[in-house]
Amino acid sequence: MCLAAPARVQEVRGEEPEFRCGIVDFGGVRREVSLAFTPGARPGDYVLVHAGFALEVVDEREAAERLAALRALGFDTDGGP
């Protein structure tokens, strides 16, 4: 089973689409992830992250719904939208 967690983009680095990366915030925990699959991601956007890759840009409502679902499954998801 694959699990993609929502995170908010804090910073974007790089100009070439295949090498873009960013700092994302998982409710207070910041990590660097690849933005190669989400070329439209900008600071302030929410993305779904799996294995170090942002796979999809989602709106704040969708991110909040996914965080609620993760909490219902017993995952600790401090912070978030």
C-alpha positions as a printed NumPy array, in Angstrom:
array([[  0.   ,   0.   ,   0.   ],
       [  1.269,   3.463,  -0.859],
       [  0.587,   6.441,   1.346],
       [  0.924,  10.054,   0.19 ],
       [  0.849,  12.67 ,   2.933],
       [ -0.168,  16.295,   2.411],
       [  2.46 ,  18.958,   3.023],
       [  2.659,  22.694,   2.407],
       [  5.363,  24.012,   0.087],
       [  7.563,  26.526,   1.906],
       [ 10.29 ,  27.116,  -0.66 ],
       [ 11.041,  26.15 ,  -4.266],
       [ 14.573,  25.655,  -5.604],
       [ 15.827,  25.152,  -9.142],
       [ 14.727,  26.294, -12.563],
       [ 14.888,  23.129, -14.663],
       [ 11.593,  21.188, -14.253],
       [ 13.264,  17.803, -13.82 ],
       [ 15.569,  19.138, -11.088],
       [ 13.139,  21.326,  -9.124],
       [ 12.961,  20.611,  -5.432],
       [ 11.359,  22.298,  -2.496],
       [ 11.129,  22.466,   1.234],
       [  7.731,  21.259,   2.438],
       [  6.188,  21.36 ,   5.893],
       [  4.428,  18.322,   7.35 ],
       [  2.832,  20.12 ,  10.31 ],
       [  6.105,  21.426,  11.737],
       [  8.488,  18.867,  10.228],
       [ 10.284,  20.232,   7.175],
       [ 11.801,  18.063,   4.471],
       [ 13.266,  18.53 ,   1.025],
       [ 11.288,  16.794,  -1.729],
       [ 11.449,  16.584,  -5.509],
       [  8.948,  18.793,  -7.357],
       [  9.733,  17.232, -10.745],
       [  6.209,  15.77 , -11.013],
       [  4.497,  18.991,  -9.887],
       [  6.001,  21.757, -12.041],
       [  3.213,  24.151, -11.087],
       [  3.806,  23.889,  -7.317],
       [  4.533,  27.226,  -5.664],
       [  5.171,  28.321,  -2.067],
       [  1.913,  28.145,  -0.136],
       [  0.52 ,  25.265,  -2.204],
       [ -0.295,  21.884,  -0.699],
       [  1.173,  18.798,  -2.328],
       [  0.79 ,  15.068,  -1.739],
       [  4.208,  13.567,  -0.973],
       [  5.28 ,   9.939,  -1.262],
       [  8.855,   8.625,  -1.003],
       [ 10.374,  12.089,  -1.332],
       [  8.359,  13.128,  -4.399],
       [  5.487,  15.596,  -4.574],
       [  2.985,  13.749,  -6.756],
       [  0.059,  16.153,  -6.987],
       [ -0.936,  19.698,  -6.035],
       [ -4.144,  19.779,  -3.96 ],
       [ -6.183,  22.597,  -2.482],
       [ -6.301,  23.318,   1.244],
       [ -9.674,  21.592,   1.663],
       [ -8.381,  18.378,   0.106],
       [ -5.245,  18.51 ,   2.268],
       [ -7.377,  18.952,   5.41 ],
       [ -9.615,  16.013,   4.432],
       [ -6.622,  13.75 ,   3.868],
       [ -5.064,  14.778,   7.192],
       [ -8.355,  14.008,   8.946],
       [ -8.436,  10.576,   7.291],
       [ -4.852,   9.886,   8.419],
       [ -5.745,  10.924,  11.986],
       [ -8.771,   8.598,  11.904],
       [ -6.402,   5.767,  10.983],
       [ -4.236,   6.562,  14.005],
       [ -1.427,   8.539,  12.377],
       [  0.018,  11.462,  14.341],
       [ -0.441,  14.525,  12.133],
       [  0.425,  17.572,  14.23 ],
       [ -0.236,  20.842,  12.44 ],
       [ -1.526,  20.952,   8.878],
       [ -4.269,  23.08 ,   7.372]])
